[in-house]
Amino acid sequence: MKNDVLITDDLLLSKILQIRNQKVMIDRDLAELYGVPTKRLNEQVKRNLKRFPKDFMFQLTL
């Protein structure tokens, strides 16, 4: 994390959503918690797919 900000349980729990019966975090919120731009977070996940479980990420469609 870039800065030494304390992440409270309440803050973290407020970022967890339930979508399609799955607990998820939106990439924007996860990037904010790590102190990086959303684009950078997504780039790193895509570059390191083998390090994540298959169900780590999914894209919602309309």
C-alpha positions in Angstrom: 0.0 0.0 0.0 1.3 3.4 -0.9 0.3 5.1 2.3 -0.1 3.9 5.9 -3.9 4.2 6.0 -5.7 1.9 8.4 -8.4 0.0 6.6 -11.2 -0.8 9.1 -13.3 -3.9 9.0 -16.3 -1.7 8.4 -14.7 0.0 5.4 -13.7 -3.4 3.9 -17.1 -5.0 4.5 -18.8 -2.0 2.9 -16.8 -2.7 -0.3 -18.0 -6.4 -0.5 -21.1 -6.8 -2.7 -23.2 -9.8 -3.4 -23.7 -10.4 -7.2 -25.1 -13.6 -8.7 -24.9 -15.2 -5.2 -21.2 -14.5 -5.1 -19.4 -12.2 -2.7 -17.4 -9.8 -4.9 -15.4 -6.6 -4.9 -15.5 -4.1 -7.7 -12.0 -3.5 -9.3 -12.3 0.2 -8.6 -12.8 -0.4 -4.9 -10.0 -3.0 -4.7 -7.6 -0.6 -6.5 -8.5 2.2 -4.1 -7.7 -0.1 -1.1 -4.3 -0.9 -2.6 -3.7 2.8 -3.5 -3.2 2.1 -7.2 -5.2 3.2 -10.3 -7.8 0.7 -11.5 -6.2 0.4 -14.8 -2.9 -0.7 -13.2 -4.6 -3.3 -11.0 -6.3 -4.8 -14.0 -3.1 -4.8 -16.0 -1.2 -6.7 -13.2 -4.0 -9.3 -12.8 -4.0 -10.0 -16.6 -0.2 -10.3 -16.6 -0.2 -12.7 -13.7 -3.3 -14.8 -14.4 -1.5 -18.0 -13.3 -1.2 -16.6 -9.8 -5.0 -16.3 -9.3 -7.7 -18.9 -9.1 -9.9 -19.2 -12.2 -12.9 -17.7 -10.4 -10.9 -14.7 -9.1 -12.2 -12.3 -11.8 -15.2 -12.2 -14.0 -16.8 -9.5 -16.2 -20.5 -8.6 -15.9 -22.5 -8.3 -19.0 -25.9 -6.7 -19.6 
